[in-house]
Amino acid sequence: MKKILLISTGGTIASTPTDNGLTPTVSGADMVRLIPELEGLCEIRYTELLNLDSSNVQPEEWAAMASAVFTALSIYDGVVITHGTDTMAYSAAALSFMLQNLNKPVILTGSQLPIEDENTDGKRNILNAFRTAVDGRLSGVFIVFDGCIIPGISAKKTCSRNFHAFESINRKQAGEIAEDGTVILYDEPKAPAVPKPLTLNANYDAGVLLVKLTPGTRPELIEAAGTLGYRAVVIEAFGLGGIPNVRRNLLPSVHKLIALKVPVVVTTQCVYDGCDLSVYDVGVDAAKAGVLSAGSMTTEAIMAKLMWILGQTDDFEQITSWFSRDFIGEFNRT
């Protein structure tokens, strides 16, 4: 029988009502006891790592989760992490970079309603997370939610209340769990011919600023990133990556940041299809100014990737070069 570790970190799934709103109080062991279908599926052990609303989960907690998973995978066949939904996509992306050459499943899940609520989605989500971990065909970081198996690097929370809360953005969903509990994978994973040893690299630098453009954004806002000590800036631009280049022209401010060796990454405010700076003059001019295109990456993955890269190097040229690399593919390439 496979051994799976449940790492609980708080979130809605572990919350109970208090005078100050929902607050995480329920342990992982107590959550499992509420799901009789888990009996006999695998050997389950527990660790209470955090007890936080996920709005309070920050890069320090990413590193703590990565370290706990790294230690666990020398003993267990997989890990399930219960996590609040609001920042789960950030954590899943961060773990995808911090844990390199994963050859076992790391599954994040949670719920939109507390597990003790009579209408909760939490019991089904936990059960499906364990089913996916026990199945054993997948390796890497995934979110299992509402029957969907989503790569951690492409996950985004798209609904604040609906049980179908997460989608895989610009990347194929990995699979699903059928009503009878069968794990269905859309593509059969291929194991590397020569597996590499799992490594942990949880260094990070949280000094990345995200700026969402609106019509009328002032250039001074962009420039302020340099004076405030941020080491990289991500701009959520319009459409395919358009940055205003008339009147309140933001490009001189972008030039100033890059001259200070502060990388500037451009992404889109659109959920799907990504950005392409080669189509319109407002994108071409931005590319000429030296910005980096995020392509089809989610904002969550961009932020996690930049924070992770900044934790590895101070060299501007290396930072910009590394941002364009497919680290997830490289971690699993022979």
NUNUDO-353258 format. One record per residue: z, y, x of N, C-alpha, C in turn. Coordinates in steps of 0.05 Angstrom, whole numbers, plus 32768, in hexadecimal, padded with zeros to 4 digits. Last residue first. Layout:
N
ZYXZYXZYX...
//
This chain:
334
7E77812481497E7B811481617E6C812181787E998152811F7E80814A812B7E86813A81447EC2816C81077EBD815080FF7EA38145810A7EC4819E811A7EDD818E811D7ED7817181177E9281B2810C7E9781AB81287EB08199812B7E9981BD80D57E8681A980DE7E8C819F80FA7EBF81E680DB7EC681CE80CB7EB381B780D37EA5820D80F87EBB81FF81047EC181E580F57E6D822681007E76821480EB7E8C820280F77E6C826A81187E6C824D811C7E77823E81057E7382A081127E5A829481087E588276810B7EA282AA812B7EA182AD810E7E8882A081027E9882A581617EA5828F81537EA3829281357E8182D7816C7E7182BE816F7E7E82A8815F7EAA82FA81627E9282FD81527E8182E481547ECF82E781897ED682E8816C7EBD82E9815B7EB482F081B87EBA82D481B07EC182D381927EB1832781B97E98831881B87E9D82FB81AF7EE9833381BB7ED8833C81A57EBF832C81A37F1F830C81CB7F05831581D47EF3831B81BD7F4D82F481BD7F4D831181BA7F31831C81C17F5682B6819A7F4A82C681AF7F4D82E481A87F72829A81727F69828B81897F60829D81A07F7E82BA81487F9582AC81547F8D829D816D7F4D82C881367F5C82DD81457F7582D081527F408299811B7F3282A081347F4182B481447F64829D80EF7F66828781027F58828D811D7F5182CB80D67F6D82CA80E07F7182B480F47F1D82B980CA7F2182CF80DC7F3D82CF80E87F28828F80A67F1A828A80BF7F1E82A080D37F4382A9807C7F508294808B7F43828F80A67F1982CC806B7F3382D680747F4282C280857EF182A7805C7EEC82BB80707F0682C5807C7F09828A80337F02827C804C7EFD829080637F0F82B3800D7F2682A480167F21829780317EDA82C180037EEB82D480107F0482C6801B7EAD828B80147EBE829980027ECF82AD80117E6C828E80337E88828880347E978297801E7E368298803A7E3F828C80207E5C828680207E3882CF80647E2782BB80577E3382B2803D7E5282F7807E7E6282DF80777E5282CA806A7E37831A80B57E348310809A7E4582F780957E54834E80DA7E4E833280D87E4B832A80BB7E38838D80F07E4A837D80E07E41836080E17E1783B1810C7E26839C811B7E39838C810B7DF383D280F77E0C83DF81007E1E83CB810E7DCD83AF80E57DC783BF80FD7DE083CC81087DE8839F80B67DE4838C80CC7DDE839A80E67DE483CF80997DFE83C580A17DFC83B180B87DAD83D280927DBA83E780A27DD683DD80AB7DA683A580727D9983A5808C7DA783BA809E7DC283B580447DCB839E80537DC0839E806F7DA583DF80327DC283E380347DCF83CB80427D7283CA802E7D7883DC80447D9583E180487D748383801F7D7383A080177D7A83B1802F7D728351803E7D61835780277D5E837480217D95834180657D798345806D7D67834F80567DC8833180597DC4834C80627DA8835380697DE0830E80277DC9830D80397DC2832980407E1782E7800D7E0A830080147DF382FB80277E2082B97FD47E2582C47FEF7E1782DE7FF47E1F829A7FA57E06829E7FB57E0A82AC7FD07E5582B37F7C7E41829F7F857E2B82AB7F957E7482E17F747E8182C77F797E6D82B37F857E6B83207F937E62830C7F817E6E82F17F887E7A83407FBC7E8D833E7FA67E8483297F927E6B83257FFD7E6483307FE47E7A832E7FD07E7A833B80417E758326802D7E6E833480137E7B834B80857E728353806A7E6E833A80597EA9835B80B77E9A834680A97E938350808D7EB3837880F47EB0837E80D87E9E836980CB7EE08378812B7ECA836C811D7ECA837380FF7EF083AA81547EFA839E813C7EE38392812C7EE383C881817EE583AB81847EF4839E816C7ED983FC81777EF583F6817E7EF983D881827EA683F781657EA98403817F7EC683FF818A7EB283E581327EA683D281457EA883DD81617EC68415811C7ED783FD811E7ECC83EA81337E998436811E7EB1843E812D7EC4842581317E76841D80FC7E6F842081187E88842581297E91842580CB7E8E840A80D57E87840A80F37E89845C80C87EA5845280CB7EA4843580D57E52845F80C27E5E846A80D97E7B846080DE7E4D8443808E7E45843680A77E4F844480C17E59845A805F7E6F844C806C7E67844180887E4C849780427E40848280537E56847480637E4C84B4800F7E6384A9801C7E5A8491802D7E0B84BF801A7E2284CF80107E3C84C5801C7DF6847C802A7DF1849880247E0A84A580197E028447802E7DF8845480477DEF847180427E2E841480177E22842F80137E1B843C802E7E1983D380217E2E83E680287E21840280267E0C839480047E0583B080077E1C83C2800C7E09835D7FFD7E17836880147E12838580197DF1834F7FCF7DEB833E7FE67DF9834980007E2283707FAA7E0A835F7FA97E07834D7FC17E4B83987FD67E3D83947FBC7E2683807FBF7E82837C7FFD7E6E83907FF77E6083897FDC7EBC837680197EAF836B80027E9B83807FF77EC68374805C7EBD838680477EB0837680317EF9836980897EE6835C80777EE0836F80607F0B837680CB7F08838080B07EF3837080A17F3C836B80FE7F23836580F27F23837080D57F6C8380810E7F5B837581237F40836C81187F9083BB80FE7F8383A380F57F6E839A810A7FA983EB810A7FAD83D4811C7FA183BA81127FA0841A80F17FB6840A80E77FBB83F180F77F71842C81077F8A843B810D7FA3842C81057F4D840880F07F518409810D7F6B841781147F50841380BA7F5783F880C37F5C83F980E17F3C844580B07F59844280B27F61842780BD7F05844180A87F0F844980C37F2D844480C67F05843580717EFB842180857F07842780A17F198464805C7F27844B80577F1F8436806B7EF3848B80697F0D848B80777F1D847180737EC9848480457EC7847980607EE18478806F7EDC847280027EDB848680177EDA847980337EB684597FCC7EC984537FE27EC684677FF97E9084617FA57EA084787FAC7EB584727FC17E9284237F867E82843C7F897E9484547F8F7EBB83FA7FB17EB584047F967EA2841C7F9A7EC883C27FDB7EBA83DC7FD67EB983E17FB87F0283A97FF47EEE83A57FDF7EE283C07FD87F17839280317F1183AB80227EFB83A4800D7F48837280557F33836E80427F30838880327F5B836B80997F5B837C80817F438376806F7F82834480C17F68834780B67F6A8356809B7FAF832F80E27FA5834B80E37F88834E80D97FC882FF80E87FC3830880CD7FB7832480CC7FB482CE81127FBC82EA81127FB482F580F77FC9828C81287FBB829E81167FC482BB811C7FCE824781387FD0826381407FC08275812E7FCB8211812E7FD4822281197FD8823F81217FAD81DD813A7FAB81F781467FB1820B81317FB1819981467FBC81AF81377FB981C881477F84816181417F92817681517F9B818C813E7F73811D81417F7C813481327F8B814881447F408106816D7F5C810781657F62812081557F0180F081507F10810081637F2D8102815A7EDB80B4814A7EEF80C7813F7EFD80D681557E9C80A881517EB380A781647EC780BC815A7E7F80AD81237E7C809481327E94809181457E9F80C880E97E9380CB81037E9380B181137E8E80B080A77EA280B380BC7E9480B780D77E7480D080717E6C80C080897E8180C5809E7E7F80CA802A7E8580D680447E7C80C3805B7E4F80CB7FF87E6180B980077E6680C580237E5280FE7FC97E4580F47FE17E5880E27FF07E7480FF7F9D7E5781057F997E4680FD7FB17EA480D07F8A7E9B80E37F9E7E7D80E67F9B7ED580C47F5C7EB880C47F5F7EB080D97F747F0A809D7F4D7F0280B37F5F7EE480B17F647F22808D7F0D7F1080867F237F08809F7F337F40809A7EE17F4D809C7EFB7F3B80957F127F26809E7EB27F3480847EB77F4180847ED27F0D80CF7EB67F2480CC7EA37F3480B37EA87EFF80DA7EFD7EF880D37EE17F1180D07ED07EFF810D7F297F0F80F67F217F0980F17F037ECB811F7F577EDB81237F3F7EEB810A7F3A7EB181437F917EB2812C7F7E7EC381347F667EA581707FAE7EA681567FBC7EA6813F7FA97E7581A17F9C7E8F81947F977E8F81787FA37E4D81C37FCB7E4F81AE7FB77E6C81A47FB57E5482097FCF7E5581F07FDD7E5A81DA7FC87E5C82397FB57E4582377FC87E46821D7FD97E9D82277FA77E8A823D7FA87E7582397FBE7EBD82007F7A7EB281FF7F957E9B82137F967EF382197F537ED882117F567ED1820F7F747F2D82157F297F2182177F437F04820D7F427F41820E7EF57F4782277F037F37822B7F1D7F4281F87EBD7F2D81F57ED17F2D820E7EE37F6B820D7E9E7F7181F67EAF7F5B81F17EC37F7082557E9E7F62823D7E967F6882267EA97F8882817EB97F9782717EA57F8A82567E9F7F6782977EDF7F83829C7EE27F94828B7ECF7F31827B7F027F3D82807EE87F5B82837EEC7F2182717F357F0F82827F257F1B82887F097F3082677F777F3C82677F5C7F2C827B7F4B7F0682417FA17F0E825C7F967F1A82597F7B7EF2821C7FDA7F00821E7FC17F07823B7FBA7EDC820E800A7ECA821C7FF77ED882207FDC7EFF81F3802A7EF2820980367EE1821980227F0F81C6800D7F2281DD80117F1481F6801B7EE481AB7FDC7EEA81B07FF87EFB81C87FFC7F00818E7FA27EF281A57FAD7EF981A87FCB7EFC81677F6C7F0381657F887EF281797F977F16816D7F297F0281747F3D7F0D81707F597F3E81677F047F2B81517F077F1581567F1C7F5D81957F0A7F4E81907EF17F38817C7EF57F59818F7F507F63819F7F397F51819A7F217F63818A7F927F5D817A7F7B7F6A81877F637F4881A37FCD7F5881AA7FB57F4F81977F9F7F4A818880107F3E818B7FF57F5281967FE17F3C817C80537F4D818B80407F3D818F80267F2F8139806B7F2D8156806C7F3F816280577F0D810180517F1E810C80657F19812A80677F0680CF801E7F0380EB80277F1680F1803E7F16809C80137EFB80A0801E7EF780BC80297F4980957FFC7F45809380197F2A809880247F67808E7FCD7F4B80847FCF7F4280817FEC7F9580AB7FD57F96808E7FD87F7A80827FDB7F8280DF7FC97F8D80D97FE47F8D80BB7FE97F7280D97F947F5F80E07FA87F6880DA7FC47FA480CC7F7C7F8D80BA7F7A7F7880C07F8F7FC080FC7F877FC880E37F947FB180CE7F927FA2811E7F667FA481247F837FAC810A7F927FAB81087F347F9081077F3F7F90810E7F5D7FE381137F2F7FD980F87F2E7FBD80F67F3B7FE1814C7F307FEF813D7F457FE581207F467FC381557F017FB9815F7F1B7FC781507F327FE3813F7ED87FC881347EDD7FBE813C7EF9801081617EDE801281447EE17FF781377EE87FFC81967ED48007818E7EEE800881707EF27FEF81AA7EA57FDA819C7EB37FE381917ECD801E81A97E6E801781AD7E8A7FFE819E7E92803581AD7E3C801881AE7E3E800D81AF7E5B806C81AD7E45806081977E36804281967E37808181BC7E87807681C67E6D806881AF7E5F808E81A87EB880A081A17EA2809781AC7E87806881BF7ED9806681A37ED48079819A7EBD804C81FD7EC1806181EE7ECF806081D17EC7800582077EC3801E82077EB3803381F67EC27FDF82017EE87FDF821A7EDB7FF8821D7EC97FED81E17F287FE881E17F0B7FE981FE7F007FD681BC7F607FEB81CC7F537FE581CC7F367FC481A37FA27FC181A57F857FD881B67F7A7FA2818C7FDC7FB281A17FCF7FAE81A07FB17F9F815880087F9881607FED7FAC81757FE37F82813C803C7F97814F80377F90815D801D7F6F80FC80557F6E811080407F86812280407F5B80F4809B7F6A80EB80837F698102806E7F47810A80C77F3B80F080BF7F4A80E480A87F3A814980E17F48813A80CD7F39812080C77F2C816D810B7F258150810C7F36813F80F97F62819B81057F478194810F7F44817681137F8181C980E07F8281AC80E57F6681A280EC7F7181FE80DA7F8881F880EB7F8A81DA80F27F4681FE80B67F42820780D27F5981FE80E47F5C81E980887F4381DE80917F3D81E680AE7F87820A807F7F8D81EF80897F7381E280937F6A8236806A7F79823980837F7F821D808F7F578221803A7F44822A804E7F52822B80697F878218801F7F75820280247F618209803A7F9C824C801C7FAA8237802C7F98822080327F7682647FFA7F7B826E80157F88825980277F7C82457FCC7F6282457FDA7F6582507FF77FB182527FBC7FAB82377FC57F9082367FD57FC582807FA67FBB82817FC27FB482667FCD7FCF826F7F717FC4828A7F777FB9828D7F937FE6823D7F697FC9823F7F677FBE825A7F718016821E7F94800F82327F807FF182377F80801681D97FA2801381F57FAC800D82067F948020819B7FC1802181AA7FA8802581C77FAF7FF981727FE88009818B7FE9800881977FCD7FF6813280027FF181427FEA8004815A7FEC7FD8810D80377FEC8121802E7FE3812E80157FD280CB80527FC880E380467FDF80F5803E7FEC80A3806B7FCF809F80677FC280B8805A801D80B5809E801480B180827FF580AE8081802580BF80D4803580AA80C6802980A280AC800880E880E5800C80D280F9801B80BB80EC800A810B80BD7FF280FA80BE7FF480E580D48038812B80C48038811680B08021810280B4802A815180EA803F813D80F0803D812580DD8002816D80CD7FFC816080E78010814B80EE8020818180A2800B816D809D8004815E80B7804281A580BC804D818E80AD8039817980A8801C81C880D1802D81B980E4803981A180D5800681DD80A27FF581CF80B5800681BE80C8803481F7808C802781E0807E801681D08091803C821E80B38051820B80AE804581F2809F800D823B80AF8013822E80C88028821880C48012824F807B7FFB823E80828002822E809B803F826F8081804282568072802A8244807680298299809E803F828A80AA8043826F809C800382AE80797FFA829E80908010828E809E802782A3803A801882B4804D801182A38066803C82A17FF980338290800F802082A08021804782C07FCE805782C47FE6805082B27FFD802882AC7FA7802382C87FAF803282CF7FC8803F827B7F9C802A827C7FB1802182987FB8808482787F9D806D82807F8D805682847FA280A282447FC5809882607FC1808482627FAB80BE82207FE880C482237FCC80BC823F7FC380AA81F0801980AD820B801080B5820A7FF380B381B8802380AD81CB803980B381E7803180CF8180801680CF819B800980CB81AF801F80AE8143801580BC8157802580B98171801780AC80FC800580AD81187FFD80B8812A8014808280C27FFA809980D08007809680EE80018069808B7FD9806B80A87FDA808480B07FE7803A80597FDA8055805F7FE28057807D7FE7801280557F9E801580567FBB8033805A7FC1801480427F6A7FFA804B7F757FFB804C7F94804580347F568035801F7F61801A80287F6D8047806C7F2D805580547F358042803E7F3E802A80947F17802A80927F35803780787F3F803380947EE2801A80877EEB801980857F09806080B37ED8806480967EDB804B80887EE6807580EC7EEC805A80E17EEA805B80C37EEE80A681007EF7809B81077EDC807F80FA7ED780AF80F47F2B80BD80E47F1780B380EA7EFB8092811D7F44808781027F44809580F17F2F80B681487F3D809C81497F318090812D7F2F80E281377F5C80E5813A7F3F80CA813B7F3180CB81397F8F80D4811F7F8480D781207F6680C181707F9480AB815D7F9380B381427F8780EC81987F6880E5818A7F8180CD81787F7E80E981D67F4880E781B97F4580DE81AD7F6080E7820E7F4D810282017F50810081E27F5180C6824B7F4C80C6822F7F5680E282247F5A80C882707F0F80D1826E7F2B80D182517F3480B3829D7EDD80B182827EE980B882827F0680E482D27ED080CA82C57ED080CA82A97EDC811982DE7ED5810682EE7EE580EA82E27EE5813682B97EBB813782D47EB0812282E77EBE810882817EBF8121828F7EC6812082AA7EB980E782427EB880EC825D7EAE810782677EB780CF82227EF380DD82207EDA80E3823D7ED2809B82047F1D80AB821A7F1280B982137EF8807781E57F37809381DF7F3C80A681F37F2F804781FB7F28804B81DF7F22806981D87F258047822E7F3F804B822B7F228053820E7F1B806982277F7F8053822D7F6D805A82287F50807E81F97FB28084820C7F9C806D820F7F89806F81D37FD6807281EE7FE0807982037FCA807581907FEB807781A47FD6807C81BF7FE18051815B8000805D8173800B805E81887FF4805281177FFF8050812F7FED806081467FFA802F80E78023804580FA8023803F81118010802180A38018801880BF8014803180D18014800C8065802C80238077802C80188094802B7FEF802C800A7FED8045801A80068056801780007FE88011800080008000800080198011
//
